[in-house]
């Protein structure tokens, strides 16, 4: 096998192990006392990366995968989905209202903007409440965030 294929293969294995480290870190979390930290099984993949891939590639897989799990666990996935849905639904509501209007009146455009904006904001408020109360584990502690959202 030539060196280009070996490098591509090593990069693919590194990416695979990074993904495994990320998932393994997120699956089982046992909270530690006093630090908001947790014990997880991600270190098994970190060590396997060192042993099976080795060197810089193994270290990259371990570091990237573990860091990615910290990045993903916060608001990033929720925000992506919520904002995506807000924009999509706002567009669909806006277009629907404009199509329902047979006259080209500026007043209907204002109504379309307002209604689609309100619907989008309701999606945002409910989306963050559901995300915080269930996936982030705040339960009813997420209720106060409804007002600020």
N, C-alpha and C positions, 0 to 999 in steps of 0.2 A: 504494500500500500504506500503510495507516495505521501510526502509530508503535508500536502494541502488537504488530502482526505483525512489524515490523522488529526490535523488541527481542527477541521470541521467536526469530526467525531468527538474530539475532546470538548469543544464548545457546546455541542448538543448534550453531551453527558453532564457538563457543568450546569447548563440550564435546567436539565431534568432534576439534578440533585438540589438546585436552588428552589425549584418548585416543591420538591418533596420536603425540604427543610421548612419552607413557609407553611405548608399544610400541617406537617407534624407539630410545629410550634403552636398552631392555632387549635388543633383538635382537643387535646386534653390539657387543661390548665388547673393546677392546684395552687391556690393563693398562698403567698408567704406572709409571715407576720411582719407588720410594721412598714412595709415599703411599697405596697401596691404591685409588687412583683409576683412572679408565679414560677412554679416548677413545671416543666413541660417535657414532652418526648422529642422535641426538635433536636436536642443535643445528640440523640442517637444518629440522626442524619448528618449533623455537623461532624461527628467522629467518623462515620462511614465515608463522608466526603474526603476527609483527610487520608483515610486508609486506602480507599479505592481509587480516588482520582489523584490525590497528592498535590503537593506544591501549591503554586499560586492558583491553579484552577480549582483545586479542592477548597482552598481558603476563600476564593471568590464565591463558590457555590454556598458555602456555609454562611458567609457574611451577607451576601445579597438575599438569600432565602430567609434568614432570620430577621433581617431588617425589614424586608418586604412584609412579613407577618405583622410587625408593629405598625407599619404604614397602613396596611389594609384594615386592621382591626378598628381603627378609629372611625371617623366620619366619611372617609373617602368613598367607599362603595355606596353608602347610603345617599350621600350628596350627589353622586353621579346619577343614580337611578331616579332620585327625587327631582333633580333639576331637568333631567331628560324628559320625564313625564310631564313636568310643569310646562315646558316649552312645547311639547307635542300636543298636549291637550289644549293649551292656549291657542295654538294655531288652528286646531280642528274646530274649536268653538267659534273662533273668529271667522273662519271661512264659512262655517255653517250659517252663522247669523247674516253674513254678507250675502250669501246665496239666497237666503230666505227673503231678503229685501229686494223687491222687484224694482223699486225706485233707487236711483243713485243719490241718496240724500246723505249729507254730511252728518246729520243727527244720528242716523243708524250706524255710521262708522264709529262715532263716539260710544254708542251703546255696545257695539261689538268689542271695542277696546276695553271698556269697563267690565263687561260680563266675562270676557275671556281672562282678564287679569285677576278678577275675583276668584274665578274657578281655579286658576293656576295657584293662587295663594292658599286656597283651601287645601289643595293637594300638597303643598309644601308643609303647612302646619300639621296636617294629619300624617303625612309621610314621616316627618321627623319625630312626631310623637310615637308612631308605631316602631320606627327604627330604634329610638332611644329606650322605649319601654320593653321591647322584646329582644332585639339583637344585641343591644349594648347592656341589657340586663338591669335597667333602672326601675323597671316596673312602674308603679304609680308615682314614683319619684320624678318621672318625666312630666307629670301634669303641670308643674309650674312653668315649664319651658313653652307651653302652648301660648301663653300671653306674650312672651318675648318674641316668639316666631311670628 
